[in-house]
Amino acid sequence: MRAVMSGPLPEVALRLSRCLSRLSPHQALVIFTLECAGRPRKVAGDPDIVGRVTIEELEEIKNSIVIGGVREATARFGGDTRRILAVRDQVDMLLVLVPKSPQSDRSPHDEIAATFGIVAESIRQQVVQASPDYLAESRAASSERARTIAELTELHEATLSSILGTLRSNDLDDRRSRIIASETAVAALLALQSVGPTNQALSEEAVTTAFARLKGELRPLLRHRDVEVDYVEPPADGRPLPGEIAHAARAMVRSVVLAFGAQPVLTRLRIAWHCDGENVLIEVRDAGPGTIDRNAITRQLSGRLHTLGGRVDIESIVSWGSRVFLSIPLDPPAARPDEHLLSALNPREREVLAHLAGGKRNRAIADDLGISESTVKFHVASLLKKLDVTNRSEAGAIGVRAGIAHYNTNFASVRSQR
């Protein structure tokens, strides 16, 4: 379980698949969680199955199981009817296995469900904490996803519109075939146009929903403190927040509230959110002694803020109180050259690439990251393949153009200070 939970989040399905193979040999495994804005599906196994699994299939399976339930059934999965074993955990994540053979009466459902429960809670905690690594990976995945959807939508809209124009032509004699083909094309066009909203709903939170969740997350932190909290709700018509922004905003507010709570006296807090259409604006203010540790707060927030391109302003006046103001852009910065290539790299590979961009050799990279030189060589070979380059110099150049060297240098500095 340590091995399953400790690696990069995008590869958790691969590690869980290896762990569960002794309990239930399977062809494919899919974890489905709406917590992860960028990658709601985490997959392992036969690419002909997992590569064809749709959100709609997973939603249908999930809705057929009660929370905390386990179900063996025949269901539509990966474009075909298959025998599956599905677990819906208490945190509302879904695990689907495609067994290699029919499950016996002694199939260890309870152990599979318990194992997945630990992994699901680990995933949830990583998302809630919204670390810089998670945010960078999630934002890259979300951007790549949005780009792909836009390109596919434009391509197929043009194709289907052309088909409709041809079929509606008076030069065609077979009226019945034109009607059937037109209806089919219209249905396909409508289905394609729904892809955008469906995926958007999976990767965004209404600003009021995000704020309501924040209040729920702060309640346990303030339960044993005699603190009056004044919540200033964001406007209901504010722009929805990308999933990674909502998670990061809540995580940063929790950190600020904990810092305010470290003061000897705290009687009142004011927490306000606003969305100006381009940024989510957050203010946390108190009327306390004005003794918050400004440097500590800056260190805690800087990794996430740098990843998201945000900023923080902190004011503290002795005997008057303190104020922390956060501004986080809702849209990612303009893409740098080759930035799309980085979405394929896991967090460790991005760290190694940052060092390559700085011209470091394998031994120096190993010393900085606390890993063996052979492990560095493995990561270098992997990222060369993913970036489709032949040597470390070309890879380093991509890192420089994409700005990854600057990001990781700052992040490493923050991490060492922690």
C-alpha positions, 0 to 999 in steps of 0.5 A: 500500500505504501508503494501504491500511494507514494508515487505520482498521482497520474500513475496510481491506477498502474500501481493499484493494478499491480497490487490487486492482481494477486486478489483478482487477476484482471485485463483492465482497471479504471479509477473514476473520480470527479475530484481530479479536474484534469484527469477524472479517469486513471487507467491501467491494462488493455489499451483496447479497453481502457482507451475506449472507456467513456465518462458516460459508461462510468457514470452509468456504472457508478449510479447503479451502485450505492455508496460503499457498495460492490457489484459484479455485473455485465455492463457496457464498458469500453465500447462493449458489453463486459463482465465487470467488478465495480466498487463505489467507495465512501468518498464517492470514487469508482473502481472498475475491474474487468476480470480475466475469468469469472469471479468465484464465490470466494472472490475477496470483494471485501479486501478489494474494497478495503484496499481501494478505500485506502487508495481513494482516501489518499487520492482525495487528500492529495487533491484537497491539499492541492500541492504544486505538483498536483496543480501543475499536472492537473492544469496541463491535463485540463489545457490539453483536454480543452484544446483537443475538444475544441479541435475535434469539435471544429473538425467534426462540425465542419464535416457534418455540416458539409454532409448535411449540405450535400444531403439536402441538395435537390440533385439527390433522388432518393428522398428516403435515404436523404431523410434518414442520413440527415437525421443521423447526421443531425443527431451526431452533430448534436451529440458532438456539440454536447461533448464540450458542456459535458467535459466542462461540467466535469472540470469546473465548480460554480464559484458559490459551490466552491465557497460553500465547500470552503465553509465546510472544510473550515468548520473542523478547524474552527470548531474548538475556537471561540471565533466569529467568522463573517463569510462574504459570499461571492456573486451567484453569477460569477464565472465558474472556477476551473477544478484545480483553481477551486481546490488550490483556493480552498487549500490556501485559505485553510493555510491562512486561517491556520496561520491566523489561529496561531496568534495568541488571540483570535476572536473574529475573521472575515473571509470574502471571495469575489470573481471579477471574470478573470481572477478569483479574489480572496481576502482573509482579515482579522481584528487581532493583535497583528502578529501573524508570521508573514514570511511563513505564510508567503513560503506556504503559499508561494509554490501553489501561487507560482504554479497558477500565476497568482499573487499574495499581498499581506498586511499586518499592523500590531494591535490593529489586525492582519489582512491576506489578499490572494488573486488567482487567474482563472485562465492559464498563461499564454502557452509557451513554445513546446509547453503542450509536450510537458503534459505527458511528463510526470512530476519527477520527469519535470524535475529532471527536465528542469535540471537538464535545462540548467545544464546539469549532469546526471550525478549532480541531478541525483545529488539534488533530488536525493535519488540514485544516478541510475534512476536519473538515467531511467527518467532521462530516457523516459522523458527523451521518448515522451518529448520525441528528442534524441539527446539531453540538450534538445530536451533541455532546450524544450524545458527552457522554452517552456519555462519549466526551469524557472518553475522548478527552481522556485518550487525546489527553493520553497520545498527546501524551506518547508 
